[in-house]
Amino acid sequence: FNANGLGDRSKRREVFKWLHRKEDEIILLQETHSISDTEENWLQDWEGTRILFNHGASNARGTAVLIRGNDVTIDKHVNLVEGRSSLIEITYEGTKYCLVNVYAPNNDDTSFLETVFQDSSGRQRDDFCSVCGGLEYSAQ
Protein backbone atom coordinates (compact mmCIF):
# COMPACT_ATOMS: atom_id res chain seq x y z
CA PHE A 1 0.00 0.00 0.00
CA ASN A 2 1.51 3.33 -1.03
CA ALA A 3 0.79 5.47 2.03
CA ASN A 4 1.82 8.75 0.39
CA GLY A 5 3.38 9.88 3.67
CA LEU A 6 2.37 8.97 7.21
CA GLY A 7 4.52 11.45 9.10
CA ASP A 8 1.42 13.32 10.23
CA ARG A 9 0.11 11.43 13.25
CA SER A 10 -3.59 12.10 12.64
CA LYS A 11 -3.32 10.84 9.05
CA ARG A 12 -1.35 7.79 10.24
CA ARG A 13 -4.03 6.95 12.83
CA GLU A 14 -6.79 7.18 10.20
CA VAL A 15 -4.87 4.98 7.76
CA PHE A 16 -4.11 2.45 10.53
CA LYS A 17 -7.83 2.33 11.47
CA TRP A 18 -8.67 1.62 7.83
CA LEU A 19 -5.97 -1.08 7.62
CA HIS A 20 -7.23 -2.74 10.83
CA ARG A 21 -10.63 -3.18 9.19
CA LYS A 22 -8.92 -5.20 6.43
CA GLU A 23 -8.00 -7.90 9.00
CA ASP A 24 -4.77 -8.81 7.17
CA GLU A 25 -1.96 -10.34 9.25
CA ILE A 26 0.83 -8.67 7.24
CA ILE A 27 0.67 -5.31 5.48
CA LEU A 28 3.48 -3.83 3.40
CA LEU A 29 3.66 -0.04 3.19
CA GLN A 30 5.67 2.17 0.86
CA GLU A 31 6.34 5.92 0.99
CA THR A 32 5.88 6.02 4.75
CA HIS A 33 8.02 9.11 5.48
CA SER A 34 9.06 7.43 8.74
CA ILE A 35 12.09 8.31 10.86
CA SER A 36 13.64 6.53 13.83
CA ASP A 37 12.64 9.33 16.25
CA THR A 38 8.94 8.52 15.81
CA GLU A 39 9.01 4.69 15.94
CA GLU A 40 7.37 4.54 19.38
CA ASN A 41 4.49 6.71 18.16
CA TRP A 42 4.02 4.44 15.16
CA LEU A 43 3.93 1.36 17.40
CA GLN A 44 1.35 2.97 19.69
CA ASP A 45 -0.79 4.04 16.72
CA TRP A 46 -0.63 0.63 15.01
CA GLU A 47 -1.84 -1.35 18.04
CA GLY A 48 -0.59 -4.46 16.28
CA THR A 49 2.22 -6.76 17.27
CA ARG A 50 5.18 -5.36 15.34
CA ILE A 51 6.40 -2.93 12.72
CA LEU A 52 9.57 -3.53 10.70
CA PHE A 53 10.90 -0.18 9.51
CA ASN A 54 13.17 0.93 6.70
CA HIS A 55 13.27 4.67 7.27
CA GLY A 56 13.61 7.32 4.64
CA ALA A 57 13.22 10.95 5.65
CA SER A 58 10.36 12.78 7.36
CA ASN A 59 9.20 14.00 3.95
CA ALA A 60 10.31 11.23 1.56
CA ARG A 61 10.79 7.49 1.03
CA GLY A 62 10.45 4.82 3.70
CA THR A 63 8.92 1.35 3.84
CA ALA A 64 7.35 -0.59 6.67
CA VAL A 65 5.87 -4.00 7.34
CA LEU A 66 2.94 -4.02 9.76
CA ILE A 67 2.32 -7.31 11.55
CA ARG A 68 -0.77 -8.17 13.52
CA GLY A 69 -1.06 -11.14 15.86
CA ASN A 70 1.47 -13.69 16.99
CA ASP A 71 1.15 -16.21 14.14
CA VAL A 72 4.04 -14.65 12.20
CA THR A 73 7.64 -15.47 13.13
CA ILE A 74 10.27 -13.07 11.80
CA ASP A 75 13.26 -15.16 10.72
CA LYS A 76 15.21 -12.36 9.03
CA HIS A 77 14.81 -8.64 8.29
CA VAL A 78 17.34 -6.86 6.07
CA ASN A 79 17.08 -3.36 4.65
CA LEU A 80 18.42 -3.81 1.11
CA VAL A 81 18.34 -0.16 0.06
CA GLU A 82 17.85 2.54 2.69
CA GLY A 83 14.30 3.87 2.65
CA ARG A 84 13.52 1.91 -0.50
CA SER A 85 13.57 -1.87 -0.07
CA SER A 86 13.51 -4.53 2.65
CA LEU A 87 13.71 -8.30 2.60
CA ILE A 88 11.75 -10.15 5.26
CA GLU A 89 11.86 -13.90 5.76
CA ILE A 90 8.98 -15.17 7.87
CA THR A 91 7.28 -18.34 8.96
CA TYR A 92 3.48 -18.21 8.92
CA GLU A 93 1.34 -21.19 9.85
CA GLY A 94 4.31 -23.51 9.34
CA THR A 95 5.20 -22.25 5.85
CA LYS A 96 8.30 -20.17 5.10
CA TYR A 97 7.90 -17.03 3.00
CA CYS A 98 10.16 -14.28 1.71
CA LEU A 99 8.64 -10.84 1.20
CA VAL A 100 10.53 -8.07 -0.58
CA ASN A 101 8.96 -4.69 0.10
CA VAL A 102 9.92 -2.22 -2.66
CA TYR A 103 9.45 1.50 -3.12
CA ALA A 104 11.48 2.04 -6.28
CA PRO A 105 12.81 5.44 -7.32
CA ASN A 106 10.97 6.92 -10.30
CA ASN A 107 14.07 7.35 -12.42
CA ASP A 108 16.10 5.06 -14.62
CA ASP A 109 18.40 3.81 -11.83
CA THR A 110 18.84 0.19 -12.91
CA SER A 111 21.33 -0.42 -10.08
CA PHE A 112 18.43 -0.23 -7.62
CA LEU A 113 16.60 -3.12 -9.27
CA GLU A 114 19.84 -5.07 -9.69
CA THR A 115 20.54 -4.75 -5.95
CA VAL A 116 17.03 -5.77 -4.96
CA PHE A 117 16.85 -8.78 -7.25
CA GLN A 118 20.42 -9.97 -6.61
CA ASP A 119 20.00 -9.81 -2.85
CA SER A 120 16.59 -11.47 -2.89
CA SER A 121 17.53 -14.26 -5.31
CA GLY A 122 20.83 -15.06 -3.57
CA ARG A 123 19.17 -16.39 -0.43
CA GLN A 124 19.83 -19.86 1.01
CA ARG A 125 16.21 -20.71 1.81
CA ASP A 126 13.89 -22.50 -0.56
CA ASP A 127 10.55 -20.86 0.09
CA PHE A 128 7.84 -18.74 -1.47
CA CYS A 129 9.22 -15.32 -2.45
CA SER A 130 7.04 -12.36 -3.35
CA VAL A 131 8.20 -8.92 -4.50
CA CYS A 132 5.59 -6.35 -3.46
CA GLY A 133 5.18 -2.60 -3.67
CA GLY A 134 5.90 0.09 -6.19
CA LEU A 135 8.16 -0.70 -9.13
CA GLU A 136 7.74 2.64 -10.86
CA TYR A 137 10.05 3.28 -13.76
CA SER A 138 10.42 6.38 -15.88
CA ALA A 139 12.39 6.11 -19.11
CA GLN A 140 14.33 9.22 -20.01
Rosetta blueprint (number, residue, H / E / L):
1 F L
2 N E
3 A L
4 N L
5 G L
6 L L
7 G L
8 D L
9 R H
10 S H
11 K H
12 R H
13 R H
14 E H
15 V H
16 F H
17 K H
18 W H
19 L H
20 H H
21 R H
22 K H
23 E L
24 D L
25 E L
26 I E
27 I E
28 L E
29 L E
30 Q E
31 E L
32 T L
33 H L
34 S L
35 I L
36 S H
37 D H
38 T H
39 E H
40 E H
41 N H
42 W H
43 L H
44 Q H
45 D H
46 W H
47 E L
48 G L
49 T L
50 R E
51 I E
52 L E
53 F E
54 N E
55 H L
56 G L
57 A E
58 S L
59 N L
60 A E
61 R L
62 G L
63 T E
64 A E
65 V E
66 L E
67 I E
68 R L
69 G L
70 N L
71 D L
72 V E
73 T E
74 I E
75 D E
76 K E
77 H E
78 V E
79 N E
80 L E
81 V E
82 E L
83 G L
84 R L
85 S E
86 S E
87 L E
88 I E
89 E E
90 I E
91 T E
92 Y E
93 E L
94 G L
95 T E
96 K E
97 Y E
98 C E
99 L E
100 V E
101 N E
102 V E
103 Y E
104 A L
105 P L
106 N L
107 N L
108 D L
109 D L
110 T H
111 S H
112 F H
113 L H
114 E H
115 T H
116 V H
117 F H
118 Q H
119 D H
120 S H
121 S H
122 G L
123 R L
124 Q L
125 R L
126 D L
127 D L
128 F E
129 C E
130 S E
131 V E
132 C E
133 G E
134 G E
135 L L
136 E L
137 Y L
138 S L
139 A L
140 Q L
